[in-house]
Amino acid sequence: MARRKAAPSSGIAEAVLGEIDLLRPQRGRMRSGQQGASFRFSPRAGQLWRFALGSNAAVLKKIGRGGTSSAKELKAQMDYLFSKSAALFGNAVAHDPNARGLTADERREIADIWPQDWRGSPKNGHTTHLLLSFPSHVRPDKAKLIAEAWAFEMFQSGEHQAEEWAYVAALHTDRAHPHAHIVVNNRGLVNDAWFYMAREHVFNLDTMKACMVAIAAEEGVFLDATSRAERGILSYGPSRGEIERARAEGRAPEERPREGRALEEALATLSRSSDAMKSLAHVATLTGLPEIAGKISQAEEALRRGGVVHPFPAGAATAERADLDRHFSGWMAETADRIRSAPHPAPKALRDEFYGYAIDIARGLGDARGAGLLHMQPQSKLYATALDGDHLVRGREVAPLRPGAADQLRSGIIERAEAIGLSGARLQERLGIGAANAWEERDWVRSDLLAVAGRRRADLRNPEESHKVAGHLQGFYDAAAGLIEHSVSHEAVPENVRLVKTLKAMARTMLDDGKVEFRNDIHAERFAQELRQRYGDGIVSDLAAGRTDGLAGDVEDAGQRMWIARAVVSAAKTHVAIGLTLREAADSEAKLAGNGRPLRQNDWER
């Protein structure tokens, strides 16, 4: 019986596939897309960022004592709300969607039907009265569109809770700010679940406001869900009763002070907001928004002094900028591309600095997962490996390969990559640098999954098709890992052989050209590390002083060793990694200048 071919092992392809699944578009969410890795900053950071770009506050209120307890109260509320409505929406009763309000018969129908399922005497009534208010510049039709989409997500979609509630809404335009009054029947239509709002419940004010912000952004209206405490305001807003009393008495409404635990919580929130503002200022600076960065820094200072942060000037928000996750992730992707295209050897040093900034920002803005991936080494053998000339580099480990072995390894990997639908040119570029960390590696794997899926015309939203794609890709990764391990095991040059060849080549260059320089500081650092590993930490000082006996086990000729010493000192003048200061190198160079005798051709072959 023929043996069944073993399935590729579960690995990073399957893990990243799950992350792509999480990026499917959902109503009421900003669409992150599938082009690259995305940060997941804390909700507070995202809302403060919107605030800093000049967005308007999202106004969502549960009207105190706005619930109704009887058919009579409900009928009176319907009559009031629709007596001055400019538009309506809802699922409570069949109605004309283009009408300004419900007819008397439609209002009577709601008042007759809803109370039929009411039981008991709940403290806050059998209905909930919510208010959504919009900035004055938002057109009424746009306000209705946003409020209607928000109400559908909250009460009909089942996205937040497996239930559906009847509701009806009236849009009012009698004030400068268009606003929608929504009345919800608390008794569920499907599972009889009771609708309520609470801090730890799925329907809490923060979550519901965040949904309003996201839906508004899809329609080009930029709001934020920052709280009063996050903006440094340590009091409650005036109650409706206080507003009405103040209006009757001709005075300004008085806010209510926080006390006890509520005050402590508000102070803690203020402190966290100031910390987030510091990181957001860094984001604005890095991503080319210096004016915003300055204003955020001023806001941070105000919060730390216990002051209040006033609204930022509007105008900086755009669809891309307003979503912090998308804005910073997009900047990361663009900057990484620029670094990869920079002349060698800039990418290594630039990438280290670049990802150092990203780690600090991810930590400061509440993305522990992102910070962890940025700090973690790549997990796959393929993307943890770089081919630099005849060297195979994995982290700080460098394995010199026999001549031609690196080219053979590269060709083998690219051939297998192209066979499953990946770009050979892209793989060659990646093999030249290796992934800097697990974050970049996951970005590459995500790109590979999409490429293979496109080649096979597979739908990654289909579980069966997506797992097949991940299996094919993981099979390629496993095969590439096998090729890499084979090269390390069978094609690696013993370190001492390669190092001695390098030393003799340096001596010859010194004799011919009078100076020695490495291609870049990375190569110089690698050479210095290997030199100390083989001959001891004091070898550079010994060579600088003309003491070359430490090399005698590998280089017999004393004259040749002296030229090696002069070559190492010459390289130290250009590369700090060698381990001599400029003054030490100059003094040593003068001392050694007369000690190198001319060498014959066969001296280099010993």
C-alpha positions, 0 to 999 in steps of 0.5 A: 500500500502506498504511504500517504504523504505527511501533511506539513506541520502546523506552524507560523502560516497557520498562526498568521492565518488566524490574524487575517481572519480577524481583519474581516470587515465588520459593520461599525468598525474601521476596516484595517485591510489585509495589506500589512501588520496592524497595531492594536492600541488601547481604546483610550489611545485611539480616542485621544488621538482623534481628539488631538486631530481636532475631532468633535466629542461624540455625544451619547446620553441615556436620559435619566428617568426617560424610561416609560412604565405604562402605555399611557406614558409611552404614548405621551413620549411618542407624541412629544418626540414626533411632534417636532421630528424632521425624520424617523427610523426604527424597526418598531412599526411599519412606516414611511421611511421618508416621512418626518414622523410617525402618524397618530395611528403608528404611535398608537400601535406602538403604545398598544403592542409594546406593553403587552409583554411588559411584566413587573415594575422595573425601577427605570421603566420598560423602555430606555431613552437614548440621545445621540447628538452631532456637531452643528456642521453635520447635515441632518441627513448625515446625522440620520444615516449615522444614527440609523446605522448605529441603532441597527448595530446596537439593537438588530445586528446581534453583534454585541449580544444574541438578541434583537430589540424593538426601537423607534427614533426621531431626528430633531433639528430644532437646535443648532446640533442635529440630534436623534432620540431613540426609544428602545423596548427593553424586552427582547424580541428573540430570547426575551433578554432584557436590555440594560446599560452598565459599566461591566456589561456588553452595552456600556457607554464607552463601547457604545460611543466608540461604535458611534465614532467608528460608524461616523468616520465611515461617513466622513464625520470625525468624532472621538469618545474621550471622557471628561476625566481623560480631558482633565475635567474632574467633575460631572456635567450638570444634570438635566434638572440643573440645566432647566433650573439654571435656564429659569433662573438666568444663570450658568448651570453648575457642574457636580463635583466628584467625591471619594472613589469616583474622584480617585478613579478620575485622577487615575484616568487623568494620569493614564491620559497624560502618559498616552499623550506623551506617546501620541506626541512621539507618533505625531513627530515620527509620522510627519505631523509636527504641529500636532505633536507640539499641541499634544505635548502642551496638552500633556503638560496641562494634564500633568499640572492638573489643568483641562485640555481644551478642544484642538483646532479642527482640520487635521483629521482625515480618514487615514489619520483619524484611525490611530492603528491604521495611521501608525501601521501605514507609516510603519509599512512605508518606512520599512519599505524605504529602509529596505531600499536604502543603500547597503549597509544603512538598513541594519542600523536604520531598522534597529533604530526604527523598531526601537521607536516602535517598541516604545510607542506600542508599550506606551499606547497599550499594545502589549502584543505588538511590543512583544512581537517587535521585541521577539526574534523571528520564529521561522528558520527561513525568515530568521536567516540572511545570506550576506555574501558567503555568510549565513547570518541568524541573529548574532550567529554567523556561519561562513559557507564554502564558495558558491554554497550561498548562491546554491541555497538561495537558488533552491529556496527561490525555486521552491518559492516560485513553485507555490506562487511567491515572488522570487525577487521578493524572496531574494530581497528578504534573504538579503536582510532577514526579518528584523523581528517577529513583527516583520516576519508576520508581515511577510507571512501575511503577504505570502498567504495572500500571494499563494491564495491569489495564485490558487484563487482560494478564498481565505474566508473559506475555512477549508480553502484557507487551511489548504493555503496555509498548509502549502505555505508551511510546506514551503517554509519547512522545505526552506528550513531543511535547505538552510540546515543542510547548508549549515551542516554540510557547507559551513567553513570552519571558523578558524580557516575562514578567519585565517584567510581573512587575516592573510588577505588583510595583510596582503591588502596592507602591503599593496595599498597601505591601508585596510577598510571593511565594507561596513561597520557590521563586517568589521564588528563581526571580524573583531568578534571572531578575532577575540573568540579565537585569540582572546580578548586582549589580541587587538591590544597585543597586535597594536603593541607588536606582540604577534605570538598569539597568531603563531599557531595559525600563521608561522611566519613572523613577518607575515604576522607583523603585516597582519598586526599593521592591517588590524591597526589600520582597520581600527582607524576607520572602524570603532568596533576593532577596539582602538581609539584613534590616538591608540591606532595612530601611535601603534601605526607609527611604532609598527611602520618599520617592522613589516619586512617585504614578503614573497608570493609563497608567504601568503600560501602558507 
